[in-house]
Amino acid sequence: MRTSVGERLLDLAVSGVLWGFRILLVAAVLLGTIATIRAGKYTSEQWIDFVVFGISQGSIYALIALGYTMVYGILRMINFAHGDIFMTGAFGAYFLATWLNGIGFIDNHPILGLLIPILFAMIMAGGIAMLVERIAYRPLRGAPRLVPLISAIGASFFLEYAFRGFFGPGVYAYPPIKALEGEWNVLGVGILKVQVVVAVAAFIMMAILYFIVMFTKAGKAMRAVSESKDTAALMGIDVNRIIVSTFALGAAMAGAAGVLYSLIYRQVGFFMGFTPGIKAFTAAVLGGIGNIPGAMVGGLVLGVFESVGPSLFLEGLGIPRPYQLKDAIAFTMLVMILLFRPSGILGERITTKKA
Amino acid sequence: MNKRLFALLSVLVLASMVLAACGGAPAAPAAAYECTDPLGCVKVAPGEPVHIAYWGVLSGPDSSLGEDSKRGVEIAIDDKGGKVLGHDVLLTTEDGGCTPEGGATAAAKLASDTSLVGLIGSSCSDETVGGIAALTNAGLTTISPSNTRPVLTDPARGPDYDGYARTAHSDAFQGKAVAEFAYNFLKVTKAATLHDGSAYAQALQQVFADEFVKLGGTIVAQEAVAKDATDMKPVLTTIAAAGPEFFYYPVFVAVGGYVTAQIRDVAGLETVAIAGSDGIFTADLLKGGGANTEGMYLSSPDFSAFTGDYAGFIEKHKAKYGGSTLSTFHAHAYDAANILFAALEKVAVVQDDGTIYVPRTALREAIFATKDFKGITGTLSCSPSGDCGAPVIAVYEIQNSDPASWDPSSATAPNPKKIWP
């Protein structure tokens, strides 16, 4: 373990530079924030709006991120087709909701009109994910890690362009749900109903998932497989079945996220999964990939930073057109996390090194 | 083995010598055409088609813009009976995706095709910015029906643009028209703008802002988002904090749809007047923007100011494709194709056997020399820097948010409907 003086000096220099970087970044954020707040351009209601927008966007990121993190936890693999699974869910729900809207069902039963498409999207996304797993991933189970990754990228393109082939390159408008229009008054602040519903629905979904993973037999089996496939198999767990159900569960979350996303942004198209997929992957890494609560925290943190960041500190720093840099905020956060805390915000919980 | 190899080699050498001899001193009868054009000539043998290409956005959210122009070119070919100088016209397409990278890829592919005579395109100014150098250097000339970024036909645009002309208006006109509409017609004094980072939107909103200030108005906010952004509420909240009366976002369909769908949800923007431009003059905006599009203003070339037989064009369009036109530049594409055909007929050297040679420099010069050309968008003359359009801009108002009702050229229930000037 003896290192030469030169090496130690180099180490010191590197960590010094990194520390300087960290301090610089924090200082920039603080300076920008102070400048913005002193400028007093926004009312407190607008600040609350920024945070609420961020939470609803972040909860969607979180739902998608769960799929990335669960699959990674169990297979050590990044399922790059996950963003497109999200898209398939949104498409399924779009067609069902349009039909339901056509027969007047959504106007008469707004709650069922919301829940049925979500359920349908979950089933559809889960089914497609199971197919993808069976066709594109399972045959490559024993291959080097790069191989399923490439296969995942292929699956992603396949899904995108299959949907483009079926439904065309244009966008579809998700039918509006009248009951979700307008605002609710929460403690004197008007908050859009759809934002509240999306955030609440996402939290309920996450709670259900957390319950399944932590407190059911299947969840226990999932955790066991994630610890060690061989040992789990020796304990009588059908590893393949557990892997499939992990894929299906993660995909169901993504499918639900697809519906919630369509409720807010009202557009469905074949390429809609790409950006949210990448952002959710960022969120999963941010929170600590492989860690379920981490994915939730990462999604929320990312969503709120993206929403608040441009007006809070970029504007204060005098950067013109700060919203163009929204994605830069997300990916700067990713780089920072990878540099300074590779295990993610909640990443410490994975202590055992898995093979 | 060696012997056979030697025999083969000698046959090949002999053959190549014969071929070289033929190439060097053609033994063709009568006066064979000698190409002296500095950029070379395209030879079209008898029975071969005259190959032209359309490049533009044919996929993604803005595909209506490209598809609409492509139809204009197709109708122009039909009107020629499918033939130029006795040769069939072959139209191929290349997708530029409305991005500089996509434009560069499409242009590189087209530039390597030596059978190409001329091009129509691109759709988006970004595609031209990315691809024009490759086309110009390959000796090709393209006429864009829908690029509107002002600098593309600026006299100081640089030699890369030598092969570029357009029949669309420059946004120097469009931005000014919208500013006059807002200040003089709507009587607003505080305006905000948003662009999506595209060459088109960035320049157009700036022209608008400059003109609006010149008229006496104030620009309270100029913001921008990324082209793939979906969550517009934060940026709209920032704009709301500036308190505009008029909000102008001359963007493309993706961003335009998201902004329109979300704008009324943002406190402070519930009733602000909203306007876009020709980039979102399509039924796809209604699909993306939903009910909020009702009452929205869109600037576009003024269809009622076209001096040519626009009604006849619409008839042909209905007969060929059914339904309404998809976007705003079909007539400009029709004119662009006809300018290309006219120039082609002027410069092509026709041999007795029907072979034609198209000298590339001469073709380019003939296009730029177009003068008093009777098109359907007006009487067109090209400037030395390639501006051939006859711009008259109007502002339309969306009457109905149902995409099926989109028909700007309808006589009875136009949607959107022209309201200014």
Chai-1 contact restraints between the chains, C-beta under 6 A:
chainA,res_idxA,chainB,res_idxB,connection_type,confidence,min_distance_angstrom,max_distance_angstrom,comment,restraint_id
A,K41,B,A241,contact,1.0,0.0,6.0,A-B,restraint_1
A,Y42,B,A241,contact,1.0,0.0,6.0,A-B,restraint_2
A,Q46,B,T237,contact,1.0,0.0,6.0,A-B,restraint_3
A,D49,B,T237,contact,1.0,0.0,6.0,A-B,restraint_4
A,F50,B,P234,contact,1.0,0.0,6.0,A-B,restraint_5
A,F53,B,K233,contact,1.0,0.0,6.0,A-B,restraint_6
A,F53,B,P234,contact,1.0,0.0,6.0,A-B,restraint_7
A,Q57,B,D231,contact,1.0,0.0,6.0,A-B,restraint_8
A,P169,B,S59,contact,1.0,0.0,6.0,A-B,restraint_9
A,P169,B,G60,contact,1.0,0.0,6.0,A-B,restraint_10
A,P169,B,S63,contact,1.0,0.0,6.0,A-B,restraint_11
A,G170,B,D284,contact,1.0,0.0,6.0,A-B,restraint_12
A,V171,B,P61,contact,1.0,0.0,6.0,A-B,restraint_13
A,V171,B,K287,contact,1.0,0.0,6.0,A-B,restraint_14
A,V171,B,G288,contact,1.0,0.0,6.0,A-B,restraint_15
A,A173,B,K287,contact,1.0,0.0,6.0,A-B,restraint_16
A,A173,B,G290,contact,1.0,0.0,6.0,A-B,restraint_17
A,L192,B,D265,contact,1.0,0.0,6.0,A-B,restraint_18
A,Y265,B,T230,contact,1.0,0.0,6.0,A-B,restraint_19
A,R266,B,A261,contact,1.0,0.0,6.0,A-B,restraint_20
A,R266,B,G290,contact,1.0,0.0,6.0,A-B,restraint_21
A,Q267,B,G288,contact,1.0,0.0,6.0,A-B,restraint_22
A,T275,B,D228,contact,1.0,0.0,6.0,A-B,restraint_23
A,S307,B,P234,contact,1.0,0.0,6.0,A-B,restraint_24
A,S311,B,T238,contact,1.0,0.0,6.0,A-B,restraint_25
A,R321,B,E223,contact,1.0,0.0,6.0,A-B,restraint_26
A,R321,B,A224,contact,1.0,0.0,6.0,A-B,restraint_27
A,Y323,B,E223,contact,1.0,0.0,6.0,A-B,restraint_28
A,Y323,B,V225,contact,1.0,0.0,6.0,A-B,restraint_29
A,Y323,B,V235,contact,1.0,0.0,6.0,A-B,restraint_30
A,Q324,B,G197,contact,1.0,0.0,6.0,A-B,restraint_31
A,Q324,B,A224,contact,1.0,0.0,6.0,A-B,restraint_32
A,Q324,B,A226,contact,1.0,0.0,6.0,A-B,restraint_33
A,D327,B,A226,contact,1.0,0.0,6.0,A-B,restraint_34
